[in-house]
């Protein structure tokens, strides 16, 4: 393709000493020489160089040619269908949490994975930029830092939303990030409590397989009880005990937004992780399933390459690991022990909430081990109850089984019992139980029928929920609505399960193995000795 301006060889042969094209800068130089050194007129220069007089005047005004405007291009791969998809995602982001909205890269990744988009990321970025035109960000300036291997890590909590069976729920996500390699660990909790902070540290150190020498924090309330002058802090006793167990040092950032800038690595990692793995808002059955997903995402991120680095995160981590402190022989026990008394309704009060225990423990003192997501209750050294922790105030969590021994003597209290209502709310009371209860009352009367229903519920102490549910369904199908019949069906189902269970625990039989042989003389000797 010919250049948009003349060449030395085809415009002014007598000036050409080399057979090469004139660049626009060189053209401007020749025009300026003819005008300023050889005193040629603008019209003569225009005729001689075959250019417009405007070009001559522009060269006389400035030796550097003006930048040519790039023509607007319309992408052929970004069809109206793709544009509608992008627009729909951006509009849906209006209802999503601010920190869990799509970035241009996340949109490009989803288009490729979910819709086989054939174009480039730059095409998507330009489209997203057009749709978000008018948004401006004011950025501050910072000094880049280097970190020695194994020397320092940063910790922070960030918020994320997820959809659970009870609806959209806020999760408080703990993050520990190695400053040198960038390897990170994420774990979610329903509340940002001291137990959550301690349990997250235990899980993080187990994930890394080592302990960092220094860990930097902002002023988290579970760790800091009082902010003193400068960077001095008064720390909580349980946090100090955990730090002493692992023998790392803690450092704290300045309060406020200035402190957040001091640990930009963990702040940026939280945002990146949330955009890459929590957009759109994910759906899980419970926090355990959510944390398993987060752990898988952490392992996946170990294989990525951070911007400006040649090695993967896993490779940098392998170089960093030898510089870390070893793990102690046993992990830190993060559960908070306390001793409380069981009230007259078979409940213990822990952190303003009440939890049920077996009714036989009324009036006795029991030990409670409080964790971030659960609590376990012990009596005489034996575990008697495990509950999901409530993060409310003055709430209750009652288990129907804890009251069955009392209800056996007060069957009329079952129908309106709070434990039964909560069992229904938690989907622990199938509709078949109501059908069986109705049939039992019809056959034996309200009192005796309810007692038989309680006898059926007591079977849960010796059999699994699936077996009991199956037995109740069979009893209804056979028309044998009787507690004894249900118990018999449960025993038959248990026997059937044992018959079909795989044979285990017979490895010791291998000591009697003998090599295969056609020589039967050894068996003749055995028969002779037996006679």
C-alpha positions in Angstrom: 0.0 0.0 0.0 1.4 3.4 -1.0 2.0 6.0 1.8 -0.5 8.8 2.1 2.3 11.3 1.2 4.9 11.5 -1.6 8.3 9.9 -1.7 11.6 11.4 -2.6 12.0 9.2 -5.6 8.7 9.9 -7.3 8.2 13.5 -6.4 11.5 15.2 -6.6 14.0 12.9 -8.2 16.8 15.5 -8.1 16.5 15.6 -4.3 16.6 11.9 -3.8 19.9 10.2 -3.0 18.4 7.1 -1.5 15.5 5.0 -2.9 13.5 4.9 0.3 10.1 6.3 1.3 9.8 9.6 3.1 8.2 9.4 6.5 5.8 12.1 7.5 8.3 13.6 10.0 10.9 13.6 7.2 8.4 15.3 4.8 7.8 18.0 7.4 11.6 18.4 7.7 12.0 18.9 3.9 9.1 21.4 3.8 10.6 23.4 6.6 14.1 23.4 4.9 12.6 24.6 1.6 10.7 27.4 3.4 13.2 28.6 6.0 16.5 27.9 4.2 15.7 28.2 0.5 13.0 30.9 0.8 10.4 29.0 -1.3 6.8 30.0 -1.2 4.1 27.9 0.3 2.5 27.4 -3.1 5.8 26.3 -4.7 6.4 23.8 -1.8 2.9 22.4 -2.1 3.3 21.9 -5.9 6.8 20.4 -5.5 5.9 17.9 -2.8 2.4 17.2 -4.1 0.7 18.1 -0.8 -2.0 20.5 0.2 -1.1 23.9 1.5 -2.7 23.0 4.8 0.0 20.3 5.2 2.7 22.9 4.4 1.3 25.3 7.0 1.1 22.6 9.6 4.8 21.7 9.0 5.8 25.3 9.4 3.9 25.6 12.7 5.3 22.4 14.2 8.0 20.0 13.2 6.1 17.1 14.8 3.1 16.0 12.8 -0.2 15.8 14.6 -1.4 12.4 15.7 -3.8 11.0 13.2 -7.3 10.2 14.6 -8.0 6.5 14.7 -11.2 5.6 12.9 -13.9 4.0 15.0 -14.2 0.3 14.3 -17.2 -1.9 14.8 -16.4 -5.4 16.1 -17.8 -8.2 13.9 -17.4 -10.9 16.7 -19.2 -8.9 19.3 -22.7 -9.5 17.9 -25.9 -8.0 19.3 -26.5 -11.2 21.2 -23.2 -10.9 23.1 -23.8 -7.3 23.7 -27.2 -8.1 25.2 -25.6 -10.7 27.5 -23.0 -8.3 28.7 -25.6 -5.6 29.3 -27.8 -8.1 31.2 -24.9 -9.0 33.5 -24.0 -5.4 34.2 -27.7 -4.5 34.9 -27.9 -7.5 37.3 -24.9 -6.2 39.1 -27.0 -3.3 40.3 -28.7 -5.8 42.7 -25.4 -7.6 43.6 -23.1 -6.5 46.4 -20.8 -3.7 45.4 -17.7 -5.9 45.8 -19.1 -8.9 43.9 -19.8 -7.3 40.6 -18.4 -8.2 37.2 -15.1 -6.8 35.9 -14.3 -6.8 32.2 -12.0 -9.8 32.7 -14.7 -11.8 34.5 -17.2 -11.0 31.8 -14.7 -12.1 29.1 -14.0 -15.4 31.1 -17.8 -16.1 31.4 -18.4 -15.4 27.7 -15.7 -17.8 26.7 -16.7 -20.6 29.1 -20.5 -20.3 28.9 -21.1 -18.9 25.4 -18.0 -19.9 23.3 -17.1 -16.3 22.6 -14.5 -16.2 19.7 -13.2 -12.7 20.2 -10.4 -11.1 22.2 -10.5 -9.7 25.7 -9.7 -6.2 24.4 -12.9 -6.3 22.4 -14.9 -7.1 25.6 -13.0 -4.4 27.6 -13.9 -1.8 25.0 -17.6 -2.7 25.1 -17.7 -2.7 28.9 -15.9 0.6 29.0 -18.5 2.1 26.7 -21.3 0.8 28.9 -19.7 2.2 32.0 -18.7 5.5 30.5 -18.6 8.4 32.9 -17.2 6.5 35.9 -13.9 8.0 37.1 -11.6 6.8 39.9 -9.3 9.0 41.8 -6.2 7.1 42.8 -3.5 7.8 45.4 0.2 7.2 44.9 2.1 4.5 46.9 5.6 3.2 47.2 6.2 -0.4 46.0 7.6 -2.8 48.6 9.6 -6.0 48.5 9.1 -8.9 50.9 11.7 -11.5 52.0 10.6 -15.2 51.7 8.8 -16.5 54.7 9.1 -13.3 56.6 5.6 -11.8 56.6 2.0 -12.5 56.0 -1.1 -10.3 56.1 -4.6 -11.1 57.5 -7.9 -9.5 56.9 -11.7 -10.2 56.9 -13.9 -9.2 53.9 -17.6 -9.6 53.3 -19.3 -11.7 50.7 -22.9 -12.7 50.0 -24.0 -16.3 49.2 -27.4 -17.9 48.8 -28.3 -20.6 51.4 -31.6 -22.5 51.7 -32.9 -19.8 54.1 -32.0 -17.0 51.6 -29.2 -14.6 50.8 -26.7 -14.5 53.7 -23.7 -12.4 54.5 -20.5 -14.3 55.1 -17.4 -13.0 56.8 -14.4 -14.4 55.0 -11.0 -14.7 56.7 -8.0 -14.4 54.5 -4.3 -15.0 55.2 -1.9 -14.1 52.4 1.9 -14.7 52.1 3.5 -11.4 51.1 6.4 -13.0 49.1 4.7 -15.7 47.1 1.1 -14.4 47.1 -0.3 -17.8 48.2 -3.6 -17.2 50.1 -6.0 -19.1 52.3 -9.7 -18.2 52.6 -12.4 -19.4 55.1 -15.9 -18.2 55.7 -17.9 -17.8 58.9 -21.4 -16.5 59.6 -20.0 -14.0 62.1 -16.7 -12.3 62.8 -16.2 -13.5 66.3 -13.1 -14.3 68.3 -13.6 -18.0 67.8 -13.8 -17.4 64.1 -10.4 -15.6 64.1 -8.7 -18.2 66.2 -10.2 -21.2 64.3 -9.2 -19.5 61.0 -5.6 -19.2 62.1 -5.5 -22.9 63.0 -6.9 -23.9 59.7 -4.7 -21.5 57.8 -1.5 -22.7 59.4 -2.6 -26.3 58.7 -3.2 -25.4 55.0 0.2 -23.7 54.7 2.0 -26.4 56.7 4.1 -23.8 58.5 3.9 -20.5 60.4 5.0 -17.1 59.2 7.5 -15.1 61.3 5.4 -11.9 61.3 1.7 -11.4 60.6 0.3 -8.0 59.9 -3.3 -7.1 61.0 -5.6 -4.1 61.0 -7.3 -3.4 64.3 -9.6 -6.4 64.5 -11.8 -6.4 67.6 -11.3 -10.1 68.2 -7.6 -9.5 68.5 -7.3 -5.9 69.8 -9.1 -4.9 73.0 -7.7 -1.4 73.0 -5.8 0.8 70.5 -2.9 2.7 72.3 -0.7 5.4 71.0 1.1 4.8 67.7 1.2 1.2 66.8 0.9 -0.2 70.3 -2.1 -2.4 71.0 -3.6 -4.0 74.0 -4.5 -7.5 72.7 -7.0 -10.0 74.0 -5.8 -12.8 76.2 -7.0 -15.7 74.0 -5.3 -14.1 70.9 -2.1 -13.7 72.8 -2.3 -17.4 73.9 -2.8 -18.5 70.3 0.1 -16.4 69.1 2.3 -17.8 71.9 1.3 -21.4 70.8 2.6 -20.7 67.2 5.4 -18.3 68.2 4.8 -15.7 65.5 4.9 -11.9 66.0 2.0 -9.6 65.3 2.1 -6.1 63.8 -0.7 -3.7 63.4 -1.5 -1.1 60.8 -2.6 2.5 61.6 -6.3 3.0 62.3 -8.6 4.1 59.4 -8.0 4.2 55.7 -4.3 4.8 56.0 -3.9 1.5 57.7 -5.6 -0.3 54.9 -3.0 1.0 52.5 -0.3 -0.6 54.6 -1.5 -4.1 53.7 -2.6 -3.6 50.1 -1.6 -7.1 49.2 -4.3 -8.8 51.3 -6.8 -6.0 50.4 -6.3 -6.6 46.7 -6.3 -10.3 47.0 -9.7 -10.3 48.8 -11.2 -8.2 46.0 -9.6 -10.4 43.2 -10.7 -13.6 44.9 -14.2 -12.3 45.3 -14.5 -11.2 41.7 -13.0 -14.4 40.3 -14.8 -17.0 42.4 -17.9 -15.4 44.0 -19.4 -13.7 40.9 -22.2 -14.3 40.3 -23.4 -14.8 43.9 -22.9 -18.6 44.6 -25.4 -21.0 46.1 -24.5 -23.6 48.7 -26.4 -25.9 51.2 -24.4 -24.6 54.2 -21.2 -23.0 55.3 -19.3 -26.3 55.3 -20.0 -26.8 51.6 -19.1 -23.1 51.0 -15.7 -23.6 52.8 -15.0 -26.7 50.8 -15.5 -24.7 47.6 -13.2 -21.9 48.9 -10.5 -24.4 49.6 -10.7 -25.8 46.1 -10.5 -22.2 44.8 -7.3 -21.7 46.9 -5.7 -24.7 45.4 -6.7 -23.6 41.9 -5.2 -20.2 42.5 -1.9 -21.8 43.4 -1.4 -22.6 39.7 -1.9 -19.0 38.5 0.8 -16.5 37.6 0.6 -13.1 39.2 1.1 -10.0 37.1 4.8 -9.2 36.5 6.0 -12.7 37.6 7.3 -15.6 35.5 6.8 -18.3 38.1 3.5 -19.7 39.3 2.3 -19.0 42.9 3.0 -22.6 43.8 6.6 -22.3 42.6 7.3 -19.2 44.6 5.7 -20.8 47.6 8.1 -23.8 47.3 10.9 -21.3 47.4 9.4 -19.5 50.4 8.4 -22.6 52.5 11.9 -23.4 53.9 12.1 -20.0 55.6 8.9 -20.4 57.6 8.6 -21.5 61.2 7.6 -25.2 61.8 4.2 -26.1 63.1 3.9 -27.1 66.8 3.2 -30.8 67.6 -0.5 -30.1 68.2 -2.8 -27.5 66.8 -4.1 -24.7 69.1 -7.5 -25.6 70.8 -9.6 -22.6 69.7 -12.8 -23.6 71.4 -13.7 -21.5 74.4 -14.6 -23.6 77.5 -17.2 -22.5 80.0 -19.3 -24.1 82.7 -23.0 -23.3 83.0 -26.0 -24.7 84.8 -29.0 -26.4 83.0 -32.2 -24.6 83.7 -35.6 -26.2 84.5 -36.5 -26.4 80.7 -33.4 -28.4 79.9 -31.5 -25.5 78.4 -28.1 -23.8 78.8 -27.5 -20.1 78.1 -24.3 -19.4 76.1 -23.5 -15.9 74.7 -27.1 -14.7 75.2 -28.6 -17.8 73.3 -30.1 -21.0 74.7 -29.5 -24.5 73.6 -31.2 -27.8 74.8 -29.5 -30.7 76.5 -31.1 -34.1 77.6 -33.8 -33.3 80.2 -32.2 -35.6 82.8 -29.5 -32.9 83.3 -31.9 -30.3 84.7 -30.2 -28.5 87.6 -26.7 -29.9 86.9 -23.6 -28.0 85.8 -22.2 -28.9 82.4 -19.2 -27.9 80.4 -19.7 -26.0 77.1 -17.0 -25.8 74.4 -17.9 -22.8 72.2 -16.6 -22.7 68.6 -17.1 -20.3 65.7 -19.9 -22.3 64.0 -20.8 -24.9 66.6 -20.8 -25.7 70.3 -20.5 -29.0 72.2 -21.8 -29.8 75.6 -20.3 -32.3 78.0 -21.6 -33.9 81.2 -19.3 -36.0 83.4 -16.8 -36.0 80.6 -19.2 -37.4 78.0 -20.5 -35.4 75.0 -24.3 -35.0 75.4 -25.2 -32.5 72.7 -23.8 -30.7 69.7 -25.5 -27.6 68.3 -25.0 -25.2 65.4 -24.0 -21.9 67.0 -26.6 -19.1 66.9 -25.3 -15.7 66.0 -28.4 -13.8 67.3 -29.5 -12.6 70.7 -32.0 -14.4 73.0 -32.6 -17.1 70.4 -33.1 -20.8 71.1 -32.1 -24.1 69.4 -34.0 -27.1 70.8 -33.7 -30.7 69.9 -36.8 -32.8 70.2 -34.9 -36.0 71.3 -33.7 -34.2 74.4 -37.3 -34.0 75.7 -38.7 -37.4 74.7 -38.0 -39.1 78.1 -40.2 -36.4 79.8 -42.8 -36.4 77.0 -43.2 -40.1 77.5 -44.8 -39.2 80.9 -46.5 -36.0 79.6 -47.6 -37.0 76.1 -50.1 -34.1 75.9 -47.3 -31.6 75.8 -45.8 -32.9 72.5 -48.3 -31.3 70.1 -47.6 -27.7 71.2 -43.9 -28.2 72.2 -41.4 -25.7 70.9 -38.9 -28.5 70.1 -41.5 -30.1 67.8 -42.1 -26.8 66.0 -38.4 -26.2 65.5 -38.0 -29.8 64.2 -40.7 -29.0 61.6 -38.9 -25.8 60.7 -35.6 -27.6 60.2 -37.3 -30.2 58.0 -36.5 -32.9 60.5 -40.2 -34.0 60.8 -41.3 -35.7 57.6 -45.0 -35.6 56.6 -45.2 -39.4 57.0 -44.7 -38.9 60.8 -47.9 -36.8 61.0 -49.7 -39.6 59.1 -48.4 -42.2 61.5 -49.3 -40.1 64.5 -52.8 -39.6 63.3 -53.3 -43.3 62.7 -51.9 -44.2 66.1 -54.2 -41.8 67.9 -57.1 -43.1 65.9 -56.3 -46.7 66.9 -55.2 -46.1 70.5 -56.6 -42.8 71.6 -54.8 -39.4 72.0 -52.7 -40.4 75.1 -51.6 -43.9 74.2 -51.3 -43.1 70.5 -49.0 -40.2 71.3 -46.9 -42.4 73.6 -46.5 -44.9 70.8 -45.4 -42.1 68.5 -42.8 -41.1 71.1 -41.6 -44.7 71.2 -41.1 -44.5 67.4 -39.1 -41.3 67.9 -37.0 -42.9 70.5 -35.9 -45.4 67.8 -33.7 -42.7 66.4 -31.2 -43.2 69.2 -30.3 -46.7 67.8 -31.0 -46.3 64.1 -30.3 -43.8 61.4 -32.8 -41.3 60.1 -33.1 -43.0 56.7 -33.9 -46.4 58.3 -36.6 -44.9 60.5 -38.1 -43.0 57.7 -38.2 -46.1 55.5 -39.7 -48.2 58.3 -42.5 -45.6 58.9 -43.3 -45.5 55.2 -43.5 -49.3 55.1 -45.7 -49.4 58.1 -48.1 -46.9 56.5 -48.1 -48.9 53.3 -48.8 -52.2 55.1 -51.4 -50.7 57.3 -49.6 -51.8 60.4 -49.7 -48.6 62.4 -48.2 -49.7 65.6 -44.9 -48.7 67.4 -44.0 -52.4 67.8 -44.5 -53.0 64.1 -42.3 -50.0 63.2 -39.6 -51.3 65.6 -39.7 -54.7 64.0 -39.3 -53.2 60.5 -36.3 -51.1 61.8 -34.6 -54.3 63.0 -35.2 -56.1 59.7 -33.8 -53.1 57.8 -30.7 -53.0 60.0 -30.1 -56.7 59.5 -30.5 -56.3 55.7 -28.0 -53.4 55.8 -25.5 -55.6 57.7 -25.9 -58.4 55.2 -25.1 -56.1 52.3 -22.3 -54.3 54.1 -18.8 -54.9 52.6 -16.7 -57.3 54.6 -14.1 -55.4 56.5 -11.6 -56.0 59.3 -10.4 -59.4 57.9 -6.9 -58.5 56.9 -5.5 -60.9 59.5 -6.8 -63.9 57.5 -4.0 -63.3 54.9 -1.6 -65.0 57.3 -3.2 -68.3 56.5 -2.7 -67.9 52.7 -1.0 -70.9 51.0 0.4 -71.1 47.5 -1.6 -72.9 44.9 -0.3 -76.5 44.2 -1.4 -79.8 42.7 0.3 -81.9 45.4 -2.4 -83.3 47.7 -0.1 -85.3 50.0 -0.3 -82.6 52.7 -4.1 -83.2 52.9 -3.5 -87.0 53.3 -1.2 -86.2 56.2 -3.9 -84.0 57.7 -6.5 -86.7 57.4 -4.2 -89.3 58.9 -3.4 -87.0 61.9 -7.1 -86.3 62.5 -7.8 -90.1 62.6 
